[in-house]
Amino acid sequence: MDALKQWNLPQPQSDVTLVLLNELVERKMEEKQYKAKSQFYSYVFMLLLVGSGGLIVYQLQVSTSILWEVFSFSRAPFIVILIMLTGFVYYLLRRVTKKLKKAEDELDSLRLEVIDRSEELWKNESQWEKRHDVFTYMKDNFDINLFYK
């Protein structure tokens, strides 16, 4: 709640409004974290996929053995480890993507709640007149659009 006092929001704001806006900012930060993790795992997955594919193609061209001998751990341990690592990164990517989707849904539901309850949150005439300034502040500083659903 101390962070809210540092914001340059037009005053006066009710406590409920400040709590909801703080929760919106926290959910936006959580969404950004999951989005960054998702991008990172996507790049790592693509790199591992291309790398393991290239190694398999190289191993098949160099070796005259049949395909399943290429995947044996005794003949090519690096390729098997790389394929297992690719599978693990894919699992992490799927998990983070699900968390990202959940964080986006939670942020959007709270954002819609703030929009729907705007008459209730800004009761006074002075608060209602400053509402547009709060919406602009949230859009400019935190990329949270409260102007429309």
GUBA-949461 format. One record per residue: x, y, z of N, C-alpha, C in turn; residue in three letters. Coordinates in pm, whole numbers, plus 50000, padded with zeros to 5 digits. Atoms other than C-alpha are relative to their C-alpha. Example, Ala and Ser with C-alpha at 12.3 -4.5 7.8 and 13.67 -1.06 7.14 Angstrom:
[[50089 49881 50000] [51230 49550 50780] [50090 50120 50000] 'ala']
[[49918 49881 49994] [51367 49894 50714] [49923 50109 50073] 'ser']
END
This chain:
[[50082 49881 50000] [50000 50000 50000] [50087 50125 50000] 'met']
[[49911 49885 50000] [50301 50229 50046] [50035 50042 49857] 'asp']
[[49967 49967 50139] [50373 50208 49675] [49893 50089 49939] 'ala']
[[50109 49919 50054] [50035 50363 49605] [50015 50146 50038] 'leu']
[[49980 49862 49958] [50128 50674 49799] [50104 50070 49912] 'lys']
[[49900 49943 50088] [50419 50723 49562] [49945 50028 49861] 'gln']
[[50062 49974 50130] [50190 50720 49259] [49952 50144 49998] 'trp']
[[50048 49863 50017] [50089 51055 49122] [49853 49999 49958] 'asn']
[[50143 50006 50030] [49719 50976 49124] [49932 50126 50048] 'leu']
[[50077 49885 49952] [49476 51265 49144] [49924 49962 50127] 'pro']
[[50065 50028 49872] [49340 51283 49496] [49866 50071 50006] 'gln']
[[49999 50114 49908] [49115 51198 49669] [49954 49871 49930] 'pro']
[[50040 50132 50048] [49083 50825 49596] [49957 49918 50122] 'gln']
[[50045 50083 49888] [48893 50578 49811] [50098 49885 50021] 'ser']
[[49910 50111 49968] [49077 50294 49983] [49972 49879 49912] 'asp']
[[50037 50114 50084] [48887 50033 49782] [50058 50019 49860] 'val']
[[49946 49971 50133] [48991 50201 49458] [50150 49978 49997] 'thr']
[[49855 50017 49994] [49354 50208 49562] [50040 49854 50009] 'leu']
[[49971 50143 49987] [49348 49842 49661] [49978 49930 49866] 'val']
[[50026 50061 50130] [49191 49742 49328] [50105 50039 49897] 'leu']
[[49897 49957 50094] [49440 49949 49131] [50134 49934 50030] 'leu']
[[49878 50069 49961] [49728 49799 49328] [49996 49854 49956] 'asn']
[[50015 50140 50042] [49596 49450 49260] [50013 49988 49848] 'glu']
[[49985 50000 50146] [49571 49535 48889] [50147 50007 49960] 'leu']
[[49858 49985 50031] [49934 49645 48885] [50076 49872 50032] 'val']
[[49933 50125 49963] [50046 49330 49068] [49972 49889 49899] 'glu']
[[50035 50102 50099] [49859 49107 48824] [50065 50028 49866] 'arg']
[[49933 49965 50125] [50005 49296 48529] [50147 49961 50007] 'lys']
[[49860 50037 49984] [50357 49243 48666] [50016 49848 49994] 'met']
[[49996 50146 50005] [50284 48873 48715] [49985 49952 49855] 'glu']
[[50019 50037 50139] [50159 48850 48357] [50128 50027 49919] 'glu']
[[49877 49968 50072] [50475 49021 48229] [50110 49898 50031] 'lys']
[[49900 50100 49964] [50693 48775 48422] [49977 49870 49926] 'gln']
[[50030 50125 50070] [50515 48474 48275] [50019 50014 49850] 'tyr']
[[49978 49978 50143] [50529 48628 47928] [50148 49994 49967] 'lys']
[[49856 50004 50022] [50905 48675 47958] [50053 49857 50011] 'ala']
[[49958 50140 49986] [50951 48317 48081] [49956 49919 49880] 'lys']
[[50052 50073 50115] [50735 48188 47799] [50084 50028 49875] 'ser']
[[49913 49967 50113] [50944 48373 47540] [50135 49933 50012] 'gln']
[[49869 50062 49978] [51267 48246 47694] [49995 49851 49969] 'phe']
[[50010 50143 50025] [51152 47884 47694] [49970 49970 49854] 'tyr']
[[50026 50019 50143] [51025 47923 47337] [50130 50006 49921] 'ser']
[[49873 49989 50070] [51365 48038 47218] [50092 49882 50031] 'tyr']
[[49917 50114 49963] [51546 47765 47411] [49949 49874 49933] 'val']
[[50058 50118 50064] [51305 47503 47276] [50032 49998 49851] 'phe']
[[49968 49996 50144] [51355 47619 46917] [50148 49972 49976] 'met']
[[49857 50024 50014] [51731 47622 46963] [50034 49852 50020] 'leu']
[[49976 50142 49975] [51733 47272 47111] [49943 49913 49889] 'leu']
[[50062 50077 50107] [51498 47145 46842] [50085 50005 49874] 'leu']
[[49915 49987 50118] [51715 47280 46562] [50133 49929 50023] 'val']
[[49873 50064 49969] [52031 47160 46734] [49991 49849 49998] 'gly']
[[50012 50147 49999] [51908 46808 46799] [49965 49947 49862] 'ser']
[[50030 50043 50137] [51761 46785 46449] [50123 50000 49913] 'gly']
[[49876 49994 50076] [52089 46896 46298] [50096 49889 50036] 'gly']
[[49912 50109 49958] [52285 46646 46505] [49950 49865 49952] 'leu']
[[50055 50126 50049] [52049 46364 46408] [50027 49985 49851] 'ile']
[[49974 50006 50145] [52080 46450 46039] [50149 49975 49975] 'val']
[[49856 50022 50016] [52458 46472 46072] [50038 49857 50036] 'tyr']
[[49968 50135 49956] [52476 46144 46261] [49950 49897 49899] 'gln']
[[50052 50093 50100] [52259 45972 46000] [50084 50003 49872] 'leu']
[[49917 49993 50120] [52481 46097 45717] [50137 49938 50023] 'gln']
[[49867 50055 49969] [52804 45997 45890] [49990 49851 50025] 'val']
[[50014 50140 49961] [52678 45666 46024] [49926 49923 49891] 'ser']
[[50071 50086 50095] [52571 45378 45806] [49901 49911 50074] 'thr']
[[50089 50085 49922] [52372 45226 46088] [49854 50042 49981] 'ser']
[[50141 49970 50012] [51998 45214 46101] [49958 50100 50108] 'ile']
[[50044 49887 49920] [51794 45483 46274] [49998 49973 50150] 'leu']
[[50012 50020 49855] [51733 45323 46613] [50135 49983 50068] 'trp']
[[49867 50005 49940] [52105 45269 46664] [50055 50140 50025] 'glu']
[[49959 49862 49977] [52151 45644 46636] [49950 50048 50134] 'val']
[[50060 49957 49875] [51922 45688 46934] [50042 49914 50119] 'phe']
[[49956 50080 49887] [52097 45430 47149] [50096 50083 50086] 'ser']
[[49921 49919 49908] [52260 45577 47455] [50148 49963 49995] 'phe']
[[49860 50042 50003] [52578 45372 47415] [50075 50056 49879] 'ser']
[[49934 49950 50121] [52649 45500 47061] [50006 50153 49995] 'arg']
[[50005 49853 50011] [52540 45864 47080] [49933 50058 50124] 'ala']
[[50064 49952 49877] [52480 45977 47440] [49961 50148 49993] 'pro']
[[50029 49857 50007] [52487 46348 47352] [49866 50024 49930] 'phe']
[[50126 49983 50073] [52199 46314 47105] [49882 49960 50088] 'ile']
[[50109 50045 49912] [51985 46122 47353] [49977 50101 50112] 'val']
[[50014 49899 49894] [52055 46374 47629] [49937 50127 49943] 'ile']
[[50055 49881 50063] [51977 46659 47390] [49850 49983 49971] 'leu']
[[50143 50026 50026] [51645 46500 47291] [49921 50000 50130] 'ile']
[[50068 49999 49870] [51554 46443 47657] [49990 50143 50054] 'met']
[[50002 49861 49956] [51646 46804 47737] [49897 50080 49920] 'leu']
[[50100 49934 50082] [51430 46921 47447] [49859 49966 50050] 'thr']
[[50130 50041 49944] [51136 46723 47588] [49972 50070 50132] 'gly']
[[50018 49933 49872] [51191 46873 47933] [49970 50148 49981] 'phe']
[[50025 49858 50026] [51204 47228 47797] [49860 50018 49940] 'val']
[[50137 49994 50054] [50884 47157 47601] [49898 49990 50113] 'tyr']
[[50089 50012 49883] [50719 47047 47927] [49996 50132 50078] 'tyr']
[[49996 49872 49929] [50834 47369 48099] [49927 50109 49922] 'leu']
[[50067 49902 50084] [50710 47575 47806] [49849 49986 50009] 'leu']
[[50144 50023 49988] [50365 47416 47823] [49948 50045 50136] 'arg']
[[50040 49963 49864] [50348 47469 48199] [49994 50152 50017] 'arg']
[[49996 49855 49988] [50449 47835 48180] [49893 50064 49913] 'val']
[[50105 49947 50087] [50209 47894 47891] [49864 49990 50067] 'thr']
[[50126 50013 49925] [49921 47762 48103] [49991 50105 50110] 'lys']
[[49999 49899 49895] [50023 47991 48388] [49983 50139 49942] 'lys']
[[50017 49872 50068] [50046 48283 48145] [49855 50022 49962] 'leu']
[[50141 49989 50038] [49696 48214 48018] [49914 50030 50123] 'lys']
[[50075 49977 49876] [49565 48200 48376] [50023 50143 50050] 'lys']
[[49970 49863 49955] [49741 48527 48466] [49931 50103 49912] 'ala']
[[50071 49909 50091] [49598 48697 48156] [49851 50003 50030] 'glu']
[[50143 50006 49968] [49248 48577 48243] [49967 50072 50130] 'asp']
[[50023 49933 49872] [49277 48697 48603] [50013 50151 49986] 'glu']
[[49982 49857 50022] [49408 49037 48493] [49880 50058 49926] 'leu']
[[50112 49950 50079] [49132 49076 48237] [49871 50002 50081] 'asp']
[[50123 50002 49919] [48858 48975 48482] [50000 50113 50102] 'ser']
[[49993 49889 49904] [48980 49226 48742] [49987 50135 49930] 'leu']
[[50012 49876 50077] [49014 49495 48477] [49854 50027 49963] 'arg']
[[50142 49985 50033] [48656 49433 48365] [49917 50034 50123] 'leu']
[[50070 49968 49875] [48541 49442 48727] [50017 50147 50037] 'glu']
[[49976 49858 49970] [48703 49783 48777] [49918 50087 49906] 'val']
[[50078 49922 50096] [48537 49910 48460] [49851 49995 50035] 'ile']
[[50142 50015 49967] [48197 49772 48562] [49963 50073 50129] 'asp']
[[50029 49938 49870] [48222 49909 48916] [50049 50144 50009] 'arg']
[[49942 49865 49996] [48354 50252 48818] [49908 50100 50070] 'ser']
[[50092 49909 49931] [48041 50430 48940] [50006 49980 50151] 'glu']
[[49992 50032 49857] [48076 50255 49273] [50135 50041 50060] 'glu']
[[49866 49969 49949] [48450 50319 49305] [50025 50150 50009] 'leu']
[[49983 49856 49999] [48436 50690 49222] [49864 50063 50029] 'trp']
[[50133 49954 49958] [48131 50803 49420] [49987 50151 49998] 'lys']
[[50009 49854 49988] [48205 51168 49488] [50012 50066 49863] 'asn']
[[49991 49923 50125] [48175 51430 49217] [50145 50032 49967] 'glu']
[[49859 49968 50025] [48540 51528 49260] [50077 49875 49956] 'ser']
[[49935 50124 50041] [48650 51164 49233] [49959 49963 49858] 'gln']
[[50050 50036 50132] [48432 51109 48928] [50066 50085 49891] 'trp']
[[49935 49911 50097] [48588 51409 48752] [50146 49961 49979] 'glu']
[[49859 50039 50008] [48940 51276 48823] [50018 49857 49947] 'lys']
[[49996 50139 50045] [48853 50925 48702] [50078 49987 49869] 'arg']
[[49932 50003 50128] [48975 50997 48350] [50152 50013 50018] 'his']
[[49857 49983 49972] [49312 51109 48489] [50060 49871 50055] 'asp']
[[49953 50128 49945] [49343 50782 48683] [50014 49898 49888] 'val']
[[49995 50094 50112] [49263 50581 48370] [50120 50029 49910] 'phe']
[[49886 49961 50083] [49522 50776 48171] [50131 49963 50068] 'thr']
[[49881 50033 49923] [49779 50728 48446] [50029 49849 49994] 'tyr']
[[49983 50146 50004] [49721 50351 48454] [50042 49953 49860] 'met']
[[49964 50037 50137] [49745 50329 48075] [50144 50039 49969] 'lys']
[[49866 49952 50034] [50063 50536 48048] [50110 49930 50079] 'asp']
[[49894 50053 49915] [50257 50391 48341] [50003 49848 50011] 'asn']
[[50004 50145 49979] [50142 50030 48363] [49942 49923 49884] 'phe']
[[50060 50061 50117] [49984 49960 48022] [49875 49918 50034] 'asp']
[[50127 50061 49963] [49649 49875 48181] [49890 50093 49949] 'ile']
[[50100 49918 50063] [49362 50004 47970] [49867 49983 50073] 'asn']
[[50127 50001 49928] [49056 50092 48180] [49893 50082 49929] 'leu']
[[50095 49916 50070] [48882 50306 47920] [49883 49921 49941] 'phe']
[[50109 50079 50058] [48680 50027 47758] [50026 49851 50026] 'tyr']
[[49991 50145 49977] [48608 49657 47790] [50068 49937 49887] 'lys']
END
